[in-house]
């Protein structure tokens, strides 16, 4: 938790990815990694969100990945 808070203080950004398909979600998260974003949340409304998280942490051990949901009323 301490590492995450330190990273958040430095980066001041958490990218939230909410996409209609697994492929698009993976594409967006890979693009975020390419530009140096290290704090990423994948919403559970994104199909196969857990697979995207798995791909992220396998490819880069120096990122912080969250998973959650976004509801719209």
C-alpha positions as YAML, in Angstrom:
chain: A
units: angstrom
residues:
- id: 1
  name: UNK
  ca: [0.00, 0.00, 0.00]
- id: 2
  name: UNK
  ca: [2.82, 2.40, 0.84]
- id: 3
  name: UNK
  ca: [4.41, 1.86, -2.60]
- id: 4
  name: UNK
  ca: [1.09, 2.53, -4.32]
- id: 5
  name: UNK
  ca: [0.51, 5.76, -2.39]
- id: 6
  name: UNK
  ca: [4.04, 6.94, -3.16]
- id: 7
  name: UNK
  ca: [3.52, 6.12, -6.84]
- id: 8
  name: UNK
  ca: [0.15, 7.87, -6.89]
- id: 9
  name: UNK
  ca: [1.65, 10.97, -5.29]
- id: 10
  name: UNK
  ca: [4.30, 11.07, -8.04]
- id: 11
  name: UNK
  ca: [2.10, 10.19, -11.01]
- id: 12
  name: UNK
  ca: [-1.17, 11.84, -9.87]
- id: 13
  name: UNK
  ca: [-3.11, 9.59, -12.23]
- id: 14
  name: UNK
  ca: [-5.17, 6.41, -12.18]
- id: 15
  name: UNK
  ca: [-6.37, 5.43, -15.63]
- id: 16
  name: UNK
  ca: [-9.78, 3.73, -15.56]
- id: 17
  name: UNK
  ca: [-10.43, 1.40, -18.47]
- id: 18
  name: UNK
  ca: [-14.05, 0.59, -19.31]
- id: 19
  name: UNK
  ca: [-14.42, -0.87, -22.78]
- id: 20
  name: UNK
  ca: [-17.13, -2.88, -24.58]
- id: 21
  name: UNK
  ca: [-14.80, -5.72, -25.60]
- id: 22
  name: UNK
  ca: [-11.85, -7.68, -24.26]
- id: 23
  name: UNK
  ca: [-9.78, -6.85, -27.33]
- id: 24
  name: UNK
  ca: [-10.34, -3.11, -26.99]
- id: 25
  name: UNK
  ca: [-9.67, -3.23, -23.24]
- id: 26
  name: UNK
  ca: [-6.37, -5.01, -23.84]
- id: 27
  name: UNK
  ca: [-5.43, -2.57, -26.60]
- id: 28
  name: UNK
  ca: [-6.10, 0.45, -24.39]
- id: 29
  name: UNK
  ca: [-4.20, -0.96, -21.40]
- id: 30
  name: UNK
  ca: [-1.21, -1.81, -23.58]
- id: 31
  name: UNK
  ca: [-1.24, 1.73, -24.97]
- id: 32
  name: UNK
  ca: [-1.32, 3.12, -21.44]
- id: 33
  name: UNK
  ca: [1.72, 1.03, -20.52]
- id: 34
  name: UNK
  ca: [3.56, 2.21, -23.64]
- id: 35
  name: UNK
  ca: [3.17, 5.86, -22.61]
- id: 36
  name: UNK
  ca: [4.29, 5.12, -19.05]
- id: 37
  name: UNK
  ca: [1.03, 4.99, -17.08]
- id: 38
  name: UNK
  ca: [1.65, 2.80, -14.01]
- id: 39
  name: UNK
  ca: [-1.72, 3.03, -12.17]
- id: 40
  name: UNK
  ca: [-4.55, 1.32, -14.04]
- id: 41
  name: UNK
  ca: [-8.01, 0.18, -13.00]
- id: 42
  name: UNK
  ca: [-10.03, -2.23, -15.15]
- id: 43
  name: UNK
  ca: [-13.78, -2.09, -14.58]
- id: 44
  name: UNK
  ca: [-15.70, -5.33, -14.23]
- id: 45
  name: UNK
  ca: [-18.05, -4.10, -16.94]
- id: 46
  name: UNK
  ca: [-15.23, -4.79, -19.41]
- id: 47
  name: UNK
  ca: [-15.58, -8.34, -20.75]
- id: 48
  name: UNK
  ca: [-12.92, -10.73, -19.38]
- id: 49
  name: UNK
  ca: [-11.59, -8.01, -17.08]
- id: 50
  name: UNK
  ca: [-9.65, -10.55, -15.01]
- id: 51
  name: UNK
  ca: [-7.83, -11.78, -18.13]
- id: 52
  name: UNK
  ca: [-6.76, -8.22, -18.90]
- id: 53
  name: UNK
  ca: [-5.47, -7.82, -15.34]
- id: 54
  name: UNK
  ca: [-3.59, -11.11, -15.65]
- id: 55
  name: UNK
  ca: [-1.98, -9.99, -18.92]
- id: 56
  name: UNK
  ca: [-0.97, -6.68, -17.34]
- id: 57
  name: UNK
  ca: [0.75, -8.17, -14.32]
- id: 58
  name: UNK
  ca: [2.48, -10.86, -16.36]
- id: 59
  name: UNK
  ca: [3.93, -8.25, -18.74]
- id: 60
  name: UNK
  ca: [4.92, -5.58, -16.21]
- id: 61
  name: UNK
  ca: [5.66, -6.18, -12.52]
- id: 62
  name: UNK
  ca: [6.14, -2.45, -11.84]
- id: 63
  name: UNK
  ca: [2.53, -1.38, -12.24]
- id: 64
  name: UNK
  ca: [-0.41, -1.05, -9.88]
- id: 65
  name: UNK
  ca: [-3.61, -2.65, -11.16]
- id: 66
  name: UNK
  ca: [-7.02, -2.29, -9.60]
- id: 67
  name: UNK
  ca: [-10.26, -3.93, -10.54]
- id: 68
  name: UNK
  ca: [-13.71, -2.61, -9.85]
- id: 69
  name: UNK
  ca: [-17.04, -1.69, -11.28]
- id: 70
  name: UNK
  ca: [-18.72, 1.40, -12.58]
- id: 71
  name: UNK
  ca: [-22.45, 1.68, -12.39]
- id: 72
  name: UNK
  ca: [-24.55, 4.10, -14.34]
- id: 73
  name: UNK
  ca: [-28.05, 5.04, -13.32]
...
